Amino acid sequence: MPKPLALVVEDDPQLNQIFTLTLFESFEVETISDGTQALERLTEIVPDLVVLDINLPGASGAEILEAIRANARFDSVKVILATASTHQAKELQDKADIVLLKPISPIQLRDLAERLSRVK
Amino acid sequence: MAHYYWESATIAPVLDQDNQVVNYVAIKEDITSRREVESQLRKLSRAVEQSGNTIIIMDRTGVIEYVNPKFTEVTGYTPEEAIGKSPAALMQGVETPTDFTQDEWWLTVNEGHIWQGEFRNHRKDGSVFWESASIAPVQSRDGEITNFIEIKQDVTEQKVLQEQLQKQNDYLSILHQVTLDLLDRRNLGDLLKTIVNHSAALLDAPFSELMLLDGDDLLVRAATDNHLEILGERVNRQQAILSWKAFDTLQPVLLDDYSAWPGRRETYNEFSLHAVADFPVIAGDRCLGILALGRNQAEYPFTPEQTQTGILFARLVALVLDNVNLYDSAVQEIAERERAQTSLQRSHQQQQVINSLLKISLEDRSMDEVLDAILNEILSIDWLTISPKGGIFLFNDQTNLLDLRVHRNLSPHLQVLCSKVALGQCLCGRAALSREIQFSDCLDDRHEIRYDGIEEHGHYNIPIVQGESTLGVIVLYLPHGYQKADDDLVFLRSAADAIAGLLRRKQAEILLLESEVRFRQIVENASDIIYRADMNGNFTYANPSALKLMGFTNERDVVGKNYLDLTTPEFRNKLKRVYDHQYLSKTQSTYYEFPAVTMDGEVVWVGQNVQLIMDGDQVIGFQAVARNITQLKQAQEALALSRDQALEASRFKSQLVSRVSHELRTPLGGILGYTELLQYEAFGPLNPAQQTALHNIVESTHFLTNTVNDLLDQAQIESKSLSLHNTYFNPLTLLEKIDTTMSVLAGKKGLAFHTEISTDLPGELYADEKRLQQVIINLAGNAIKFTNEGEVSVRISAPVPAFWTVEVRDTGVGIPLDEQENIFEPFRQVSNAITRENRGSGLGLAIVKQLVELMGGQISLQSELGRGSVFTITLPLINAPGE
């Protein structure tokens, strides 16, 4: 059985690497550090999980989340929002499956991601 | 026919030497004529025997020789009893001497004339009767009187009628006399005297006295001259039994022999009273007194007629006394009227004085001049016989002493000694303290202030009192032994009242004047612009500040100028609108700020209070107090600016903190991420020392993360940008979440962790669940941090209506009392319990408190050192808006 696909959208390369390292055991991980690129990529793929930063170059995390929720194609997509802003966290918590406030514990993230992806 | 003659023979024996009768000598006298007379007499008498007249024949010596049967019928004496006695001896008895030889009738008849007249005689039974008698001599032929014949008729009835008539006349005459006396009465004593004298005469009783009721006694008011010593004597019921009996029964009381009566009064012993009569003097149905009469003649009782007369006379007395009462009351009325007149006159005089006193107050004088005038006025009253000496004190409420303000003719000693007098000291002090007029007629003990050689005198010390306060005291001098007069006191009191009013007015006037002066000084010296304007807005007054602002030097220069000239041309319409509105709406007071132009052309801001000047309900002008508020305005502007800046700064700080925290979170994520990855040997196996190091890095990262979170919260609360997101939530779920999180932490320290939810709590609560959770976790986290053994518990309940509480309890170190009150302030941490492990940002409790308050609740703390702490959050039970 192929691993589920996780799309990590995070412009900070370190966090990008951490998320990848965190998830690679359970997920097929694809990383993108630009919002616009992420949107483009999402026209091609339907990931099982999106780990989404909000402050991104190009399109923002919020726009990406909006796009995902607006498209029935992504109905099964789980979104973990990773943000450094409590404000944003509050605003978007209804649309995301889980909102994690940075700094994010990799252990926690993996745990949550695995649990989410099992829920179909 | 043989002629006989009568001889009277006297035969005498002739005796010898041996006294033997030797012969008889007969002397014969022819008595034929005498026998004839006698025979004639008897014939005559037989003729008159039937006539119903009493006939007595007396011999030449007046001795009764014959009485007819009528005599016996009338007198009760038999012929045998009568014959041989003179009629006088028989029937005049004790009343007149029996020697009748000098009586008129005897002399008359012995001269051979007939006597006619009346006798008052006694019958055998002692009763009195009157006879009309005609006594004639009987003469022999040779003219010798041989007998007297008395022919009598009983005229008692006529006589009694006549006596009654006489008495009636006497009574009328006395009545008349008494009435005249009454009319001509000089005094009651004279009248009463007249009454007793008349009654004595009328009732033939020499002792008469009149007693009138006086209180519970009878008082002897008048007596005849024979016992005047009785006058003024009071007799009670025991002393004068008869009089009181008459008084009580309203009937006359008679006694025939007072001297023999056991109840007699010893006072009367010397008069040997026999018959007495006490007549009640009755007016209406009321007894006024007793008219008592007495006789010293034995066996002379009062007859029924006399008694009747006494009763009538007593009635007259009552009438007279009644009249006297009327008269007396008239006299009294007149006397009272006179008194009233006098007192009216006095009160008129007093009123004049008081008017003069009041006039003093109308004159524009200083207080001392007023007092001087008052003293003058009082001392010059001619009907007040006081010495021309005195003074007036005023009470000084600063020193609590009486100050002698004005005086007249006081000795130099007293001018000094009395210049200040304490309350209660000497007579003036006493008057001031007691607020009562003090009177003395000599230098008594109260006169404490004195000096050697002080002259004897008295005083009136009159307090001047208004309401509850004593304004002062007037001291007047009196001659030694002066008699206090009620009139004086009444007058002095009313004068003092008038003076009190006068002084009050004067004081008020002075205060008013002072306050006017003060007010004017204030207005003139005020830096405020003060002016008045008429209803057209033209100045009527401007104070120097106002003049200065407008560039004038004299008040006259502004009169006629308009207040609108004060402001800049472009502001005039606006200003006019404001004050037209005030004028039309009659708004009493307004405040308005506007730019004013000074004489230098400088624009200054003034804040102006304007009051309407009213006359009744008509606005007649404005009064304005304006102040240069340029600096204030500038300060306000500066303040507003700095406030804006502060707000801006605060917003900036908030943004900064928000930004910083955001910027910190990302690298923190890196640190935490890599460290955890290392810990889980994502980069290869680690030795224990490396693991420990990584653990410490993670701990520090968590601490730093918490600090960042707290800072952000604090910044948001401070900048008011933190808002609550209330939703309905299940408290049980919340508690479960907390339990899950905290149990792990507590377990790590070997502590028990309990949660409890009370059944009285609603199934759903409306609140910001996240924030609530943050608060509870913070408190529970603290509790775990500061507890080394025992347990931590969280309990949610609703102990009082409309509120619910969260109680976080631990068995930890506790918080010292002196730190409890500061525990909720930022960056305060309990000194006794901070370790490297449990340190925090120092903001936790401060944020908790602010969040709780933001939620409309309160947080409180009970803690005991070494035993543990309880934090209690009380929150209102609320519903979502619109529900």
Contacts between the chains, C-beta under 8 A, distances in Angstrom:
chain1	res1	chain2	res2	distance
A	12	B	666	5.5
A	12	B	669	7.6
A	12	B	670	7.2
A	14	B	669	7.9
A	14	B	670	4.2
A	14	B	673	7.3
A	14	B	674	7.4
A	15	B	666	6.8
A	15	B	669	5.2
A	15	B	670	6.1
A	15	B	673	6.4
A	18	B	669	7.3
A	18	B	670	6.8
A	18	B	673	3.2
A	18	B	674	6.3
A	18	B	677	6.4
A	19	B	673	7.7
A	21	B	677	5.5
A	21	B	682	5.5
A	22	B	673	7.3
A	22	B	677	7.1
A	55	B	662	7.7
A	82	B	669	7.8
A	84	B	661	7.3
A	84	B	662	4.3
A	84	B	663	7.5
A	84	B	664	7.8
A	84	B	665	3.4
A	84	B	666	5.4
A	84	B	669	7.6
A	85	B	658	7.3
A	85	B	662	5.3
A	86	B	661	8.0
A	86	B	709	7.7
A	86	B	712	6.3
A	87	B	658	7.2
A	90	B	725	7.0
A	101	B	665	7.2
A	102	B	665	3.8
A	102	B	666	6.0
A	102	B	668	6.7
A	102	B	669	4.3
A	103	B	665	5.8
A	103	B	668	3.7
A	103	B	669	3.9
A	103	B	670	7.7
A	103	B	671	7.0
A	103	B	672	4.2
A	103	B	673	7.3
A	103	B	701	6.5
A	103	B	705	5.5
A	104	B	669	5.5
A	104	B	672	7.0
A	104	B	673	6.9
A	105	B	672	5.9
A	105	B	673	7.8
A	105	B	676	5.9
A	106	B	672	7.6
A	106	B	673	5.0
A	106	B	676	4.6
A	106	B	677	5.6
A	106	B	680	7.7
A	107	B	676	5.5
A	107	B	680	6.9
